Amino acid sequence: MKKIKALQYKQKDKDIYVFVLDPNYVRKLVKISDISKSDANFQRPFDERRVKEIKNYVQGKDKLYKKGRDIYAKGYIPNSIVLNLSGKYKIIREGGEIYINFPKDSEIKKYKDSIEIIDGQHRLLAFDDECKSNLVNYQMCFVAFTDLTENEKKEVFMVLNERQKTVDKNILLRQKKLLNLLLDEEEIRYEVITRLNEDKKSPFKNMIVMAGEKIKYSLKAKQIDEILERSKTINKLSDSRGQISDTKYTLLLNYFNAWKDSFNKVWFKNNNTLTKISGFRFICFLFPSIYDILTIDGNNDFRLPTIKKLIFEVKNDYFNDEFDIKKTEYFQSFQEKSGTMKLAENIGKQMQEQHKNKQEDFLV
């Protein structure tokens, strides 16, 4: 056996131990838990994809950002993995120090499945032999209980996974910006969002929550970022280098202002659907179709009056002055993301077809 030095502390009637070990070594001792396996023991969900993601991160294969060259994550995991040690692991007190007996490498097979993972299973399982061969001097901190009952294991798991509050994604996005950890495409979207929030000509001026501030009837930067990415709005505006020119930014600004002018009575008023995140999603998923109409045969007329004519078509054909989705029978489409996206894409396709036919009639 080999003695591993540990720190001991007590919470009520439980002794808890903290120690440092090679995660690859500990991995060989643990019982892998999978909720899909219906045995009577305490079960954890298992996600092989998640394990692979962590494995890539630890090995330094995760790209953080690129500024002319690729930059990769260092692969640090500073938080502890929580274990439940079986009775095979003896606690030893010598000379005022605490040690835990762990098996030597030659004894590992006898100790297989002798440790349960209460929290951090995916992190630990990432350290397989392939990962180990690519790492030098990688240790992790472990927190261990001994002989927890089934109910105690479940309680600790729930405390670690339900009671802890995660950092707001909006704040994380802001921190990534401050730390220069955004990918180039994320950087472009963040700059657009910032301009929309600060530009005096923007219909979203001071209405976007960039961190944790409180703004009535506002939109969160993280939600806007996700919509701009998924709707391909920024893709339509970017050049071959992934940059957005002032002309293309002005186009986007005119597009949003066209919506504001067309629905001026309800723009950020009375908590209307149009200026909730579902309305913003609808506007952005319609944008690629509007852009294609604006660029038919190379016309490239991005002026506000031209775009307003198209938005008035949307308003007159599908909605009303108040963007009242109940009266226009689109309430259900705005109750979930997929419904809103599908509605916008369908309306966009219909508009493209109509304008294509008009263009063909004009040419004839």
Secondary structure by P-SEA (a helix, b strand, c coil): cbbbbbbbbbcccbbbbbbcccaaaaaacbbbbbcccccccbbbbbbaaaaaaaaaaaacccccccccbbbbbcccccbbbbbbbcccbbbbbcccbbbbbbbcccccccccccccccccccccccccaaaaaaccbbbbbbbbbccccaaaaaaaaaaaccccccccaaaaaaaaaaaccccaaaaaaaaaaaaaacccccccccccccccccccccccaaaaaaaaaaaccccccccccccccaaaaaaaaaaaaaaaaaccccccccccccccaaaaaaaaaaaaaaaaaaaccccccccaaaaaaaaaaaaaacccccccccccccccccccaaaaaaaaaaaaaaaaaaaaaaaaaaac
